[in-house]
Amino acid sequence: MRVLLIYPLFPKSFWSFEKTLALVDCKALMPPLGLITVAAILPQEWEFRLLDHNIEEINESDLDWAELVIISGMIVQKEDMLVQIAAAKQKGKLVAVGGPYATTSPQEVSEADFLVLDEGEITLPMFVEAIEKGDRSGVFRAAEKPAVTETPIPRYDLLDLTAYDNMSVQFSRGCPFQCEFCDIIVLYGRKPRTKTPEQLLAELECIYDLGWRGAVFMVDDNFIGNKRNVKLLLKELKVWMAEKEYPFGLTTEASVDLAQDDELMKLMVECNFKKVFLGIETPDQDSLALTNKFQNTRDPLTESIDKITRAGMQVMAGFIIGFDGEKPKAGDRIVQFVNQTNIPLAMFSMLQALPSTALWTRLEKEGRLVNSSANINQTTLMNFVPTRDIEEIATEYVNAFWELYDPAAYLTRIFDYYMKLGEAKNVVSKRPSWKTIRALGLLLWKQGVIAKTRLLFWSNLIQVLIKKPRQLEIYMTLCAYLEHFTEYRFIVREQINTQLANYIASKPEPEKVAS
């Protein structure tokens, strides 16, 4: 069986970083971990070809070669996913779809022949059995969540490693919390399931043997959901990383209660975790309680962020505007919070009700959904009727995003953050590659010569070189992100304002009252 695996295109988004990636001659931030895991679960006598539309075009010859086309992606990729399904069907190919978008919105991908939903450890064997019987269509769902202790090593050999800035691995699935707006617990449940330390180390060994060196993203939605098992992993990972002379800098996502566990933070830093993404959402305590984000209300958020930072891990954070009962000027309060904590990368978006979440269900019952679909991009208006005027929310959002990524404000924030970031524990001196030298030269030219903020750039950089030179790479990487945000804030403003204007124009005129 010749199988073509297609990963759909991502639109420009907060995380797309096209201009930043161009500095290091990469085409995409991360590879399609889900699809290469699918390839590992399917019969290994099948022949696989992977096409990531984010790094290469999909040609007719690729479809001609295939007997079966498998497409997987997230909701933000849905536009291109539907295009690729249609293109494969037009060629008369059998098409199977799966992944998060198909699982939560199967009715939107019904043109495909096979819907392989939920988690593949259970549904892919069902799909293979149907294919081998000669079936030409089917829907496969799982009634339970699989253990991940038998999940095979993803087929990293199918990737063009030179195209990506990060590699991806996964240790756990699921999250113990119950945030109303989050679809992670819908997809993967509230009981975190983990791989064994041996499994995870085998995956790292695999990408190490393939020649990967650099950033690795632990894609768990809450890496510390099962703290006992995470600590067991970290104690073994610490030894492995030391033996290999720290070939990877690790990034992951975690809940803010990470700050409560000093042992866990220490272990993560010793294992060379460089960054951690936290779902802060909002500094407004009432909104956190309303959306069941109780884990963010137990300790002062500013203290938690500061503690993680001083431990030596760079905090990235997500923020949302538009919660029910939200008071005016929520955008201003988020900007104030980000500036107070100096969080460099503050992902900011308007609230979306995602299919099958508790929020979606509640709003549907209340008759407040205005769109039968959803999108989690930062350039999308809310898909429901909020409790305060949507024009007010959208205006606050655009103004706050614009202010957060003003070049001078951003450079000042990252410098202040860098100065309080704890010292790295495992800095290994290595000769810089030509790619690194090229990227540095381009960055110095763009921000040190061309940019209007060049004087601020040089002033900050000189202080970094004098006071904290050992972590210069981290600081220059933060500077490089500005190449993306300088353009992206214009995109956010233009697209949100356009959608808002269309929304206002479509509103019915209020009836005139006769005098």
VOGU-3710 file (C-alpha; in Angstrom, 3 decimals, decimal comma):
1> mrvlliyplf> 0,000/0,000/0,000  1,433/3,366/-1,085  0,382/5,964/1,476  0,687/9,724/1,040  0,608/11,591/4,358  -0,409/15,243/3,949  -0,035/17,936/6,609  -2,124/21,010/5,725  -0,934/24,577/5,588  -0,987/26,850/8,645
11> pksfwsfekt> -2,175/30,408/8,025  -0,033/33,256/9,246  -0,414/33,244/13,009  1,261/34,222/16,261  3,466/31,124/16,021  4,200/31,030/12,280  7,360/33,184/12,589  8,047/33,256/8,837  10,473/36,189/8,934  12,223/34,895/12,040
21> lalvdckalm> 12,596/31,406/10,562  14,033/32,901/7,391  16,971/34,205/9,450  17,988/30,618/10,245  17,011/29,277/6,805  14,118/27,156/8,117  10,676/26,781/6,537  8,500/25,767/9,504  8,645/25,858/13,265  7,841/22,200/13,979
31> pplglitvaa> 7,177/18,959/12,100  3,855/17,054/11,997  4,406/14,776/14,987  0,905/13,328/14,741  1,355/12,133/11,160  4,741/10,531/11,728  3,233/8,760/14,744  0,403/7,533/12,504  3,033/6,225/10,080  4,683/4,325/12,934
41> ilpqewefrl> 1,394/2,691/14,025  0,337/1,611/10,517  1,760/-1,617/8,981  5,449/-1,063/8,369  5,372/-3,035/5,124  3,322/-0,168/3,668  5,238/2,485/1,741  5,027/6,034/3,094  5,651/9,455/1,648  5,170/12,558/3,847
51> ldhnieeine> 4,285/15,968/2,418  4,198/18,913/4,787  2,471/21,673/2,855  4,170/24,211/5,146  7,555/23,392/3,620  6,758/22,168/0,095  4,087/22,188/-2,582  1,847/19,176/-3,176  2,106/18,121/-6,800  -0,208/16,000/-8,925
61> sdldwaelvi> 2,574/13,432/-9,271  2,456/12,875/-5,502  -1,263/12,118/-5,662  -0,756/9,934/-8,752  1,768/7,839/-6,796  -0,544/7,256/-3,835  -3,099/4,509/-3,338  -4,275/6,014/-0,054  -4,122/9,633/1,149  -4,118/10,347/4,900
71> isgmivqked> -4,641/13,925/6,078  -4,493/15,183/9,653  -4,470/18,606/11,238  -5,781/21,067/13,779  -8,729/23,416/13,509  -6,499/26,328/12,519  -5,458/24,290/9,435  -9,005/23,498/8,345  -9,082/25,684/5,217  -6,187/23,896/3,521
81> mlvqiaaakq> -7,266/20,540/4,960  -10,592/20,789/3,111  -8,756/21,821/-0,071  -6,453/18,786/0,123  -9,350/16,393/0,769  -11,125/17,731/-2,315  -7,978/17,519/-4,459  -7,328/13,894/-3,489  -10,969/12,944/-4,066  -10,893/14,590/-7,480
91> kgklvavggp> -7,998/12,292/-8,321  -10,118/9,296/-7,329  -7,982/8,441/-4,297  -9,143/6,842/-1,093  -8,936/9,551/1,572  -8,702/9,076/5,328  -8,730/11,989/7,777  -8,062/12,215/11,492  -6,529/14,427/14,149  -8,003/17,087/16,445
101> yattspqevs> -10,062/18,973/13,840  -11,694/15,858/12,388  -12,337/14,433/15,855  -14,226/17,456/17,189  -15,886/18,439/13,878  -16,375/15,216/11,867  -19,320/16,695/9,959  -16,991/19,245/8,358  -14,701/16,591/6,806  -17,407/14,127/5,758
111> eadflvldeg> -16,255/14,250/2,112  -13,398/11,927/3,087  -13,924/8,179/2,698  -12,626/7,244/6,138  -12,878/9,193/9,382  -10,248/7,809/11,757  -11,107/9,763/14,880  -9,966/9,983/18,497  -6,562/8,464/19,315  -4,882/6,348/16,664
121> eitlpmfvea> -3,547/3,611/18,949  -7,134/2,295/19,025  -8,739/3,501/15,795  -5,893/2,975/13,312  -5,891/-0,848/13,751  -9,658/-0,761/13,128  -9,029/1,266/9,974  -6,309/-1,123/8,757  -8,608/-4,097/9,251  -11,305/-2,375/7,169
131> iekgdrsgvf> -8,833/-1,525/4,387  -7,554/-5,099/4,273  -11,141/-6,368/3,983  -11,642/-4,141/0,966  -13,910/-1,547/2,591  -14,096/1,785/0,781  -15,470/3,894/3,609  -15,975/3,903/7,365  -16,003/5,862/10,593  -13,817/4,648/13,451
141> raaekpavte> -14,162/5,935/17,013  -12,777/4,861/20,359  -14,911/4,405/23,467  -11,908/4,742/25,772  -8,508/6,414/25,971  -5,513/4,218/25,096  -2,423/3,742/27,198  0,524/5,377/25,455  3,086/2,964/26,850  2,928/0,916/23,632
151> tpiprydlld> 3,044/3,845/21,207  5,938/3,245/18,790  8,730/5,700/18,056  7,433/8,175/15,438  8,854/7,850/11,937  11,271/10,766/12,212  13,111/9,326/9,218  10,273/10,573/6,975  11,097/14,202/7,817  13,378/16,676/6,098
161> ltaydnmsvq> 15,116/17,716/9,319  16,742/20,748/7,696  13,335/22,372/7,134  12,401/22,737/10,819  13,521/24,967/13,654  12,329/22,541/16,373  11,852/18,813/16,660  8,833/17,461/18,566  8,358/14,657/21,078  5,437/13,785/23,349
171> fsrgcpfqce> 5,540/12,321/26,846  1,929/12,601/28,007  -1,653/13,186/26,910  -4,454/14,670/28,961  -4,789/17,353/31,613  -6,237/17,093/35,148  -7,921/20,510/35,040  -11,325/21,468/33,649  -11,009/24,872/31,964  -14,347/25,554/30,277
181> fcdiivlygr> -12,927/26,800/26,964  -10,256/24,109/26,465  -10,663/21,191/24,060  -7,662/19,228/25,375  -9,754/17,441/27,993  -12,328/16,707/25,274  -9,710/15,154/23,010  -7,472/13,444/25,558  -9,338/13,311/28,881  -8,611/14,567/32,376
191> kprtktpeql> -6,414/11,651/33,429  -2,873/12,303/32,173  -1,386/9,212/30,533  2,378/9,062/30,172  4,953/7,085/28,278  7,709/5,347/30,195  11,042/7,131/30,629  12,580/4,444/28,407  10,161/5,303/25,586  10,844/9,006/25,696
201> laeleciydl> 14,613/8,507/25,859  14,396/6,139/22,880  12,652/8,880/20,878  15,318/11,408/21,824  17,996/8,869/20,945  16,340/8,421/17,558  16,441/12,098/16,605  19,943/12,354/18,074  21,120/9,481/15,839  19,487/11,163/12,838
211> gwrgavfmvd> 21,752/14,135/13,514  19,357/16,580/15,158  20,900/19,141/17,479  19,090/22,135/18,911  15,542/22,878/20,044  13,088/20,121/20,959  9,478/20,892/21,863  7,799/18,540/24,358  4,313/19,003/22,903  2,375/17,824/25,978
221> dnfignkrnv> -0,512/20,183/26,653  0,361/20,006/30,342  3,751/18,367/30,824  3,370/18,321/34,619  -0,153/16,879/34,692  1,228/13,702/36,283  4,029/15,097/38,457  5,092/11,723/39,854  5,757/10,250/36,409  7,334/13,462/35,136
231> klllkelkvw> 9,872/13,424/37,959  10,705/9,784/37,206  11,356/10,803/33,593  13,411/13,855/34,507  15,717/11,913/36,794  16,651/9,621/33,896  16,638/12,385/31,300  19,081/14,390/33,417  21,640/11,579/33,129  21,044/11,086/29,394
241> maekeypfgl> 21,431/14,790/28,629  24,676/15,019/30,586  26,100/11,958/28,810  25,238/13,479/25,411  26,607/16,913/26,421  23,183/18,589/26,280  22,411/18,322/22,557  18,867/19,673/22,947  17,295/22,751/24,495  13,811/21,746/25,630
251> tteasvdlaq> 10,524/23,651/25,610  7,130/22,533/26,901  3,701/23,629/28,131  2,674/23,445/31,780  0,130/24,719/34,269  1,151/27,643/36,462  1,263/25,422/39,564  4,731/24,428/38,332  5,925/27,337/40,498  4,741/25,499/43,631
261> ddelmklmve> 7,170/22,609/43,108  10,805/23,599/43,617  12,082/20,054/43,004  10,282/19,858/39,683  11,612/23,202/38,483  15,151/22,249/39,520  14,937/18,946/37,653  13,597/20,635/34,517  16,421/23,169/34,494  18,985/20,403/35,048
271> cnfkkvflgi> 17,506/18,589/32,029  18,032/21,730/29,920  14,437/22,942/29,723  14,819/26,474/28,406  11,229/27,640/27,970  7,787/26,853/29,331  4,439/28,046/28,002  1,824/28,893/30,649  -1,876/29,456/30,067  -2,309/32,622/32,130
281> etpdqdslal> -5,454/33,677/30,151  -6,249/36,808/32,181  -5,171/38,594/35,355  -8,884/39,066/36,222  -9,661/36,666/39,071  -13,424/36,712/38,434  -12,953/35,594/34,820  -10,556/32,827/35,887  -13,097/31,494/38,374  -15,964/31,719/35,877
291> tnkfqntrdp> -14,083/29,674/33,289  -12,962/27,075/35,888  -9,296/28,083/35,672  -8,979/27,637/39,439  -5,314/26,577/39,316  -4,478/30,181/38,355  -6,212/31,645/41,407  -4,323/29,815/44,160  -1,145/31,894/44,169  -0,361/35,407/42,888
301> ltesidkitr> 0,352/35,009/39,181  3,147/37,571/39,171  4,999/35,715/41,912  4,620/32,378/40,107  5,990/33,774/36,853  8,883/35,455/38,642  9,749/32,244/40,480  9,881/30,169/37,292  11,916/32,883/35,574  14,501/33,122/38,342
311> agmqvmagfi> 14,775/29,323/38,357  16,167/29,639/34,823  13,226/28,925/32,510  11,882/31,526/30,113  8,123/31,961/30,501  5,865/32,274/27,465  2,190/32,838/28,177  -1,248/32,803/26,600  -3,858/35,528/27,193  -7,515/35,710/26,174
321> igfdgekpka> -10,008/38,561/26,042  -13,787/38,206/25,927  -14,761/36,070/28,923  -18,312/36,351/30,226  -18,738/39,048/32,839  -15,465/40,686/31,843  -15,169/44,309/32,889  -14,198/47,066/30,424  -10,501/47,747/29,707  -9,530/44,064/29,993
331> gdrivqfvnq> -7,036/44,650/27,182  -5,324/47,386/29,169  -5,088/45,114/32,207  -3,438/42,379/30,155  -0,889/44,857/28,770  -0,173/46,092/32,299  0,286/42,514/33,526  2,641/41,611/30,666  4,691/44,747/31,250  4,788/44,108/35,005
341> tniplamfsm> 6,066/40,558/34,552  8,096/41,356/31,376  6,867/38,159/29,691  8,543/38,303/26,249  6,123/36,180/24,200  2,552/36,934/25,239  0,204/35,074/22,899  -2,990/37,117/22,844  -6,306/36,255/21,188  -10,038/36,754/21,394
351> lqalpstalw> -11,989/33,949/23,039  -13,341/31,273/20,700  -15,870/28,608/21,617  -14,338/25,376/20,336  -16,560/22,444/19,300  -17,459/19,922/22,038  -15,998/22,026/24,867  -18,028/22,886/27,945  -18,069/26,506/26,743  -19,474/25,478/23,349
361> trlekegrlv> -22,174/23,366/24,999  -23,196/26,151/27,397  -23,319/28,828/24,714  -25,263/26,548/22,384  -27,906/26,015/25,097  -28,038/29,768/25,682  -28,484/30,422/21,936  -25,350/32,575/21,803  -23,300/30,781/19,136  -23,196/32,790/15,917
371> nssaninqtt> -21,000/30,439/13,915  -21,287/26,669/13,604  -17,521/26,471/13,248  -14,540/27,959/15,080  -10,995/29,112/14,508  -8,284/29,721/17,063  -6,172/32,108/14,997  -5,368/35,537/16,456  -7,001/37,255/13,471  -10,532/35,966/14,107
381> lmnfvptrdi> -13,490/37,659/15,752  -15,361/35,762/18,480  -17,846/33,139/17,259  -20,449/33,851/19,932  -22,322/36,754/21,454  -20,287/38,017/24,446  -21,711/39,647/27,547  -20,266/43,028/26,616  -20,255/44,741/23,251  -18,103/42,911/20,716
391> eeiateyvna> -16,988/46,218/19,194  -15,562/47,231/22,556  -13,785/43,883/23,003  -12,332/43,891/19,482  -11,085/47,462/19,806  -9,424/46,697/23,145  -7,864/43,571/21,636  -6,392/45,325/18,594  -5,050/48,199/20,682  -3,503/45,844/23,247
401> fwelydpaay> -1,878/43,614/20,605  -0,518/46,692/18,848  0,943/48,014/22,091  2,427/44,677/23,208  4,407/44,318/19,987  5,425/47,908/19,437  9,136/47,428/18,593  10,468/49,755/21,300  8,122/48,348/23,940  9,034/44,794/22,966
411> ltrifdyymk> 12,803/45,398/23,032  12,515/47,067/26,427  10,415/44,187/27,796  12,696/41,392/26,607  15,773/43,181/27,939  14,210/43,613/31,386  13,087/39,980/31,357  16,469/38,690/30,268  18,188/40,536/33,098  16,151/38,692/35,726
421> lgeaknvvsk> 16,204/35,291/33,973  18,112/32,737/36,040  21,485/31,606/34,751  21,581/28,537/32,522  23,030/25,495/34,258  24,238/23,520/31,255  25,888/25,893/28,817  28,260/23,903/26,592  30,581/25,971/24,421  30,295/24,892/20,795
431> rpswktiral> 31,682/26,340/17,614  28,840/28,287/15,937  27,572/26,859/12,671  27,500/28,807/9,424  23,700/28,975/9,788  24,077/30,652/13,201  26,682/33,126/11,952  24,479/33,999/8,964  21,422/34,484/11,182  23,350/36,728/13,566
441> glllwkqgvi> 24,658/38,852/10,707  21,183/39,304/9,242  19,739/40,184/12,644  22,437/42,773/13,364  21,803/44,322/9,969  18,001/44,375/10,272  17,743/45,548/13,887  21,082/47,272/14,354  21,222/49,237/11,089  17,843/49,389/9,312
451> aktrllfwsn> 15,334/49,477/12,177  14,160/52,754/13,721  14,854/51,198/17,129  18,524/50,550/16,300  19,889/52,770/19,097  17,781/50,942/21,697  18,859/47,610/20,192  22,569/48,430/20,516  22,212/49,956/23,974  20,510/46,814/25,281
461> liqvlikkpr> 22,876/44,438/23,486  25,980/46,124/24,949  24,564/45,730/28,463  23,770/42,070/27,768  27,341/41,444/26,603  28,741/43,120/29,717  26,400/41,716/32,369  25,117/38,313/31,143  27,046/37,118/28,082  26,651/33,366/28,798
471> qleiymtlca> 23,037/33,396/27,634  23,513/35,654/24,640  21,853/33,151/22,288  18,611/33,296/24,281  18,543/37,078/24,122  19,291/37,236/20,391  16,538/34,698/19,745  14,075/36,944/21,573  15,259/39,854/19,420  14,744/37,743/16,298
481> ylehfteyrf> 11,078/37,178/17,133  10,507/40,902/16,606  11,030/40,338/12,870  7,759/38,390/12,922  5,736/40,575/15,265  6,602/43,860/13,541  4,644/42,604/10,524  2,103/40,436/12,312  0,631/43,212/14,439  -0,351/44,984/11,196
491> ivreqintql> -2,051/41,784/10,023  -3,972/41,465/13,296  -5,132/45,084/13,172  -6,155/44,956/9,516  -8,033/41,650/9,638  -9,848/42,262/12,933  -10,856/45,769/11,895  -12,121/44,464/8,543  -14,196/41,755/10,210  -15,484/44,244/12,756
501> anyiaskpep> -16,525/46,675/10,007  -18,356/43,866/8,205  -20,044/42,878/11,460  -21,197/46,448/12,121  -22,446/46,825/8,544  -24,484/43,613/8,825  -26,251/44,688/12,028  -29,900/45,603/11,488  -30,715/49,285/11,737  -32,521/50,186/14,968
511> ekvas> -36,152/51,061/14,414  -36,860/54,765/14,440  -39,369/55,921/17,049  -41,998/58,303/15,745  -41,907/61,686/17,402
//
